[in-house]
């Protein structure tokens, strides 16, 4: 009898006859979580790269600086990488505004690439669908780039290729206000284009031509409908939720989720409290927020989860002077923010709310069309999962609910890599034609 | 008597009474060279950053790979840094051509910044005139960025600010052919704008507004004249030579050098053989060159020093497919190039020719208006100084010729830093106004 057979028999005798213990189950879930490629499709973390004194190699805590992603926590949370966002807050659509947005986005792309260059033993830029597996096998973290709000493209479609050349492989046409390309789901002034603008349609075609995944998160339903019709490759909702789980304009209805899936697309579940659960509008809170933001020279706030300044700790600087805040100013801001939250509390979503959204989408379209884009460092995070170290719990829960290891692997990375492959294949097919 | 006084008396007794030996002189020159901030204002080295397998931290030799600058040789040659060029070969002035040039220049800027991020213990980006001394004191190499040929700006003046934001602090409007901004000194079809185009005049004003040094190297004399008149701050010729030392259209006449100096500007001496000495035109050589370049998919060659493929080893890829050449292809190309040089030899400039140009300019306008921009990795290098390790000889020679330590320090860095300070000060004064 060889040693392997002996081990097998002993295992059988000692353990397999009885049910798996909780500890064993957790260990098996964690092992799976480590084995698969775990990607989050909306990391706002690059906004932190220019924060004075903030280093991705340090272990931070949400409690002390509101950040949610760094290298030590990626290791702890078993997050292998994702799409690191080049976010630009919507600003004036003047020539000056467009030029400034373009430059800001270019600098953000440079900061992402500098971070990777500086820590090239730990991170690697990913450009193709094959890169994820290769980088994962090399023991490094995966850095795909995405654009949240194509405002920096301005009226110059050729800039889509510029950002593609820099490595961007996912783009959304708008953010919380209408852009030159598309209507937002949440513009206070309502629709402007009733979907995509003529330039927005060119944008869709250009993304298809180059091999960029189109992202409908933040866009109006009309934009989703038109992109779904026009795009030659499946869409993503990089950080969204089902309206059926919470009726918010940033979430999407069942019919549209089904159409998305029918065309091969995926919805990546967000963890932002305001989208996960109903939150009352408290005019006094909003007025106090506006006052606080103005005091620190930040752009006007949007409805956000409590405790999360300006759409996430990192986002403080985006579009405003927040990025230039000293550590002292930031501390002062955080302190006043905490007081404001205490004075005007709003309900906070929990890990269970997040899983409720995940499960709602899973029941609707299945594990080949659902994944995770929790808006870390951009306003995401719930009670019980305040940063990425909570991610292994998601895998554990999915296994517990009966999803197979393959299902779980698809949700964590397989689906979005399939979308990138489809975008690449279409682009290649056009080059040949 | 304290120890210092004793040492002084002993020194006097033992050494100072007799003449300095050659070894002592060399040591003193080297010590000076180490003490001052030595900058070269035209390093084409960034073109090597994307060469497969090429690493700036390795010690290369000119003989094996034609490169002339890397970190070990910067230490050996006492070169503290300089202006690292974002070079773009002039191409089609179509919308597609302009967009491609813009993207190529952006990627080159990113490659420079990635190099610095990767080796942040050895290199640091410089943005202001103060940065040079600070970085030098920290024991790191200084990386200012420059644009050679503003072709990537295209017709969009707002891109000047984009590159400024990325760190560019010196720009020239044209290269070897006319651009949308200005006439070249060497366009085969002669003048197009008779100086600056209307857009070129906007370009000058925008560089002034932002605090960018204007560089007239490669531009036609008419452009030099107009820039000298229009610019609110002193001009640089980042890599040029005096016509009085060799009558070549890329060199500049005495009157213009004097006018440049009268307005506070500087001429930085080039070391490219074809500009330093008369070289016969050999039609058979040029035909063979064109054939060789076409064979390797490179853009058409210009008149260049023998042994220097496509304007320097690094430049092989610029504007063509050379950058994608494998190490094997590059070796094959170099071998055929060496055979061609052997078959159709042209005279090569020497270190003495380089110093003849330096001294000519010095006699004309003095050490506050002369410096070094030897076009390393862009076609520069002479017999006796094939790479930057030869630079200490220049300092030694200048001392020997009677220039003071302050003169030498000005030539090596003080002058160009003075120009950057003037550009900054003007930009600041405009912001206040």
Interface residues (C-beta under 8 A of the other chain):
Chain A: X95 X99 X102 X103 X106 X107 X109 X110 X113 X114 X115 X116 X117 X118 X120 X158 X161 X162 X165 X166
Chain B: X95 X99 X102 X103 X106 X107 X109 X110 X113 X114 X115 X116 X117 X118 X120 X158 X161 X162 X165 X166
